[in-house]
């Protein structure tokens, strides 16, 4: 087993630690749960991935609606 050190804002750590404590989960346990979720999904968990942020999804739905109504402009993808 290895040891991981991270830097986080003191207030954020305290807030998260309180939430985890109320759930009976240690900080280490929460990090292990996050690692397990990444391994199982083979990706960043959807609830954390910024793509799935409600505001981003709202913007995507709006753009898709505009495209369906013929109000958008189609662009070719640029291959890197």
LUMDOLUM-537189 format. One record per residue (C-alpha): residue in three letters; residue number from 0; x, y, z. Coordinates in nm, 3 decimals. Example, Ala and Ser with C-alpha at 12.3 -4.5 7.8 and 13.67 -1.06 7.14 Angstrom:
site rotor=ALA, pakol=0, c1=1.230, c2=-0.450, c3=0.780
site rotor=SER, pakol=1, c1=1.367, c2=-0.106, c3=0.714
//
This chain:
site rotor=UNK, pakol=0, c1=0.000, c2=0.000, c3=0.000
site rotor=UNK, pakol=1, c1=0.126, c2=0.351, c3=-0.076
site rotor=UNK, pakol=2, c1=0.074, c2=0.685, c3=0.092
site rotor=UNK, pakol=3, c1=-0.067, c2=0.981, c3=-0.106
site rotor=UNK, pakol=4, c1=-0.039, c2=1.343, c3=0.004
site rotor=UNK, pakol=5, c1=-0.270, c2=1.611, c3=-0.137
site rotor=UNK, pakol=6, c1=-0.311, c2=1.983, c3=-0.077
site rotor=UNK, pakol=7, c1=-0.662, c2=2.116, c3=-0.021
site rotor=UNK, pakol=8, c1=-0.813, c2=2.433, c3=0.116
site rotor=UNK, pakol=9, c1=-0.846, c2=2.411, c3=0.497
site rotor=UNK, pakol=10, c1=-1.213, c2=2.510, c3=0.497
site rotor=UNK, pakol=11, c1=-1.302, c2=2.264, c3=0.222
site rotor=UNK, pakol=12, c1=-1.124, c2=1.985, c3=0.412
site rotor=UNK, pakol=13, c1=-1.317, c2=2.066, c3=0.730
site rotor=UNK, pakol=14, c1=-1.651, c2=2.076, c3=0.543
site rotor=UNK, pakol=15, c1=-1.582, c2=1.747, c3=0.367
site rotor=UNK, pakol=16, c1=-1.451, c2=1.583, c3=0.683
site rotor=UNK, pakol=17, c1=-1.771, c2=1.680, c3=0.867
site rotor=UNK, pakol=18, c1=-1.991, c2=1.533, c3=0.591
site rotor=UNK, pakol=19, c1=-1.785, c2=1.215, c3=0.578
site rotor=UNK, pakol=20, c1=-1.782, c2=1.182, c3=0.956
site rotor=UNK, pakol=21, c1=-2.162, c2=1.206, c3=0.965
site rotor=UNK, pakol=22, c1=-2.169, c2=0.923, c3=0.709
site rotor=UNK, pakol=23, c1=-1.918, c2=0.720, c3=0.910
site rotor=UNK, pakol=24, c1=-1.652, c2=0.739, c3=0.639
site rotor=UNK, pakol=25, c1=-1.291, c2=0.843, c3=0.690
site rotor=UNK, pakol=26, c1=-1.109, c2=1.072, c3=0.450
site rotor=UNK, pakol=27, c1=-0.892, c2=0.777, c3=0.342
site rotor=UNK, pakol=28, c1=-1.203, c2=0.566, c3=0.292
site rotor=UNK, pakol=29, c1=-1.358, c2=0.833, c3=0.071
site rotor=UNK, pakol=30, c1=-1.044, c2=0.853, c3=-0.144
site rotor=UNK, pakol=31, c1=-1.039, c2=0.474, c3=-0.178
site rotor=UNK, pakol=32, c1=-1.408, c2=0.484, c3=-0.281
site rotor=UNK, pakol=33, c1=-1.320, c2=0.743, c3=-0.546
site rotor=UNK, pakol=34, c1=-1.034, c2=0.525, c3=-0.675
site rotor=UNK, pakol=35, c1=-1.267, c2=0.224, c3=-0.689
site rotor=UNK, pakol=36, c1=-1.525, c2=0.424, c3=-0.886
site rotor=UNK, pakol=37, c1=-1.260, c2=0.530, c3=-1.138
site rotor=UNK, pakol=38, c1=-1.141, c2=0.172, c3=-1.180
site rotor=UNK, pakol=39, c1=-1.496, c2=0.037, c3=-1.221
site rotor=UNK, pakol=40, c1=-1.601, c2=0.302, c3=-1.472
site rotor=UNK, pakol=41, c1=-1.263, c2=0.323, c3=-1.644
site rotor=UNK, pakol=42, c1=-1.311, c2=0.700, c3=-1.636
site rotor=UNK, pakol=43, c1=-1.385, c2=0.990, c3=-1.403
site rotor=UNK, pakol=44, c1=-1.717, c2=0.911, c3=-1.233
site rotor=UNK, pakol=45, c1=-2.003, c2=1.083, c3=-1.417
site rotor=UNK, pakol=46, c1=-2.113, c2=1.264, c3=-1.103
site rotor=UNK, pakol=47, c1=-1.771, c2=1.435, c3=-1.089
site rotor=UNK, pakol=48, c1=-1.691, c2=1.479, c3=-1.459
site rotor=UNK, pakol=49, c1=-1.753, c2=1.849, c3=-1.545
site rotor=UNK, pakol=50, c1=-1.919, c2=1.740, c3=-1.870
site rotor=UNK, pakol=51, c1=-2.212, c2=1.615, c3=-1.663
site rotor=UNK, pakol=52, c1=-2.245, c2=1.936, c3=-1.462
site rotor=UNK, pakol=53, c1=-2.612, c2=2.044, c3=-1.475
site rotor=UNK, pakol=54, c1=-2.522, c2=2.385, c3=-1.624
site rotor=UNK, pakol=55, c1=-2.316, c2=2.223, c3=-1.899
site rotor=UNK, pakol=56, c1=-2.591, c2=1.973, c3=-1.980
site rotor=UNK, pakol=57, c1=-2.842, c2=2.260, c3=-1.994
site rotor=UNK, pakol=58, c1=-2.620, c2=2.443, c3=-2.244
site rotor=UNK, pakol=59, c1=-2.579, c2=2.128, c3=-2.454
site rotor=UNK, pakol=60, c1=-2.958, c2=2.071, c3=-2.462
site rotor=UNK, pakol=61, c1=-3.012, c2=2.435, c3=-2.563
site rotor=UNK, pakol=62, c1=-2.754, c2=2.407, c3=-2.842
site rotor=UNK, pakol=63, c1=-2.902, c2=2.079, c3=-2.965
site rotor=UNK, pakol=64, c1=-3.249, c2=2.236, c3=-2.969
site rotor=UNK, pakol=65, c1=-3.119, c2=2.533, c3=-3.169
site rotor=UNK, pakol=66, c1=-2.951, c2=2.298, c3=-3.418
site rotor=UNK, pakol=67, c1=-3.273, c2=2.100, c3=-3.461
site rotor=UNK, pakol=68, c1=-3.459, c2=2.424, c3=-3.534
site rotor=UNK, pakol=69, c1=-3.200, c2=2.521, c3=-3.794
site rotor=UNK, pakol=70, c1=-3.061, c2=2.807, c3=-3.587
site rotor=UNK, pakol=71, c1=-2.708, c2=2.670, c3=-3.548
site rotor=UNK, pakol=72, c1=-2.408, c2=2.640, c3=-3.772
site rotor=UNK, pakol=73, c1=-2.230, c2=2.312, c3=-3.842
site rotor=UNK, pakol=74, c1=-1.851, c2=2.321, c3=-3.820
site rotor=UNK, pakol=75, c1=-1.607, c2=2.057, c3=-3.935
site rotor=UNK, pakol=76, c1=-1.395, c2=1.902, c3=-3.665
site rotor=UNK, pakol=77, c1=-1.029, c2=1.992, c3=-3.671
site rotor=UNK, pakol=78, c1=-0.810, c2=1.686, c3=-3.641
site rotor=UNK, pakol=79, c1=-0.507, c2=1.743, c3=-3.419
//
